[in-house]
């Protein structure tokens, strides 16, 4: 299994947003930069089979941009396992429910994604791992997704993703 953790794009500032945090949308700039990051991944030949997303609006909007860029046929699976305060081990349970040959993009938030990355790599969350908005990292599992069993393939900041060119 291939698992790509992708942090949502730039959203409206909390101070400017009048509604609940879960409803904060992407900005126009955030959507544009997310599209560019997705295009970089498309140029690398990544072929996701599944897109899963936090229920927050900014994550769902990011997931839709990714799904459209890659032409994924499956509907976006919205799941609480990608909420900002969700225990990272719940994400491994979700991944285990998918086919072992899947390539899954998981769209979520910090600090959850950094904690999940630590769990995937080292068997427990570790300090210092975090993704910038519209940044991503990729892990490979040789067998069922389990803590400490993922192999890091790459970890890229948004400008690196946007700059990816075809080989």
SVG drawing of the C-alpha trace seen along z (x, -y; Angstrom):
<svg xmlns="http://www.w3.org/2000/svg" viewBox="-21 -39 35 47">
<polyline fill="none" stroke="black" stroke-width="0.4" points="0.0,0.0 1.1,-3.5 -0.2,-6.2 0.2,-9.9 -0.5,-12.3 -1.5,-15.7 -2.2,-18.8 -5.1,-21.0 -4.4,-24.1 -4.3,-27.7 -7.7,-28.5 -9.2,-31.8 -7.6,-33.2 -9.3,-32.2 -9.5,-35.8 -11.3,-36.8 -13.7,-33.8 -16.9,-34.3 -18.3,-30.8 -17.2,-27.5 -13.5,-26.5 -14.7,-23.3 -16.4,-25.4 -13.4,-27.6 -12.9,-27.3 -9.8,-27.5 -8.8,-30.9 -8.6,-31.5 -4.8,-31.5 -4.9,-28.3 -7.0,-26.5 -4.6,-27.7 -1.5,-26.5 -3.2,-23.2 -4.0,-22.7 -0.3,-23.4 0.9,-21.0 -1.5,-18.3 -0.2,-18.9 3.3,-18.3 2.3,-14.9 0.4,-14.1 3.5,-14.8 5.4,-12.2 3.0,-9.5 1.3,-9.0 -2.0,-7.2 -4.1,-7.2 -7.0,-4.8 -8.6,-6.4 -9.0,-9.9 -10.0,-10.2 -10.6,-13.4 -11.3,-15.1 -14.9,-16.4 -13.7,-20.0 -14.6,-22.1 -11.0,-23.1 -9.9,-19.5 -12.9,-18.4 -12.2,-21.2 -8.5,-20.1 -9.5,-16.5 -11.8,-17.5 -9.0,-19.4 -6.8,-16.3 -9.4,-13.9 -10.1,-16.0 -6.4,-16.5 -5.8,-12.7 -9.1,-11.7 -9.9,-9.3 -13.2,-7.5 -13.9,-6.6 -15.9,-9.1 -14.0,-11.0 -14.4,-9.1 -15.0,-11.6 -13.8,-10.2 -13.4,-11.4 -10.0,-9.5 -8.5,-12.6 -9.8,-15.2 -7.1,-17.4 -7.5,-15.8 -8.1,-12.2 -5.8,-9.6 -3.3,-8.8 -3.7,-5.0 -7.3,-5.3 -5.9,-6.3 -4.0,-3.0 -7.2,-1.1 -8.9,-3.0 -5.9,-2.3 -6.1,1.4 -9.7,1.5 -8.6,0.6 -7.2,3.0 -3.5,3.7 -2.6,2.6 -4.3,-0.8 -2.6,-4.2 -4.5,-6.4 -4.3,-10.2 -5.3,-11.2 -6.2,-14.9 -6.1,-16.3 -4.6,-18.8 -1.7,-19.4 -0.8,-18.2 -2.6,-15.0 -0.7,-14.3 2.7,-14.8 1.7,-12.5 0.4,-9.9 3.7,-10.2 5.7,-9.5 3.4,-6.5 3.8,-5.1 7.6,-5.5 8.7,-4.9 5.7,-3.3 4.8,-6.3 4.2,-10.1 7.4,-12.1 8.0,-15.8 9.1,-17.8 7.3,-16.2 4.8,-18.5 3.5,-19.3 3.1,-22.8 -0.3,-23.7 -0.5,-21.9 2.6,-19.9 2.7,-16.1 4.7,-13.0 4.4,-9.4 4.9,-6.0 5.0,-2.5 3.7,0.5 4.9,4.0 2.1,5.6 -0.9,4.4 -0.5,0.8 0.9,1.0 2.7,-1.3 6.4,-1.5 6.1,0.5 5.9,-2.3 8.9,-3.3 9.2,-6.9 9.3,-7.5 9.4,-11.3 8.5,-14.4 8.0,-17.6 7.1,-21.2 4.5,-22.9 7.0,-24.8 8.8,-21.5 5.5,-19.9 4.6,-22.8 8.0,-22.6 7.9,-18.9 8.5,-18.2 8.2,-15.1 11.3,-12.9"/>
</svg>
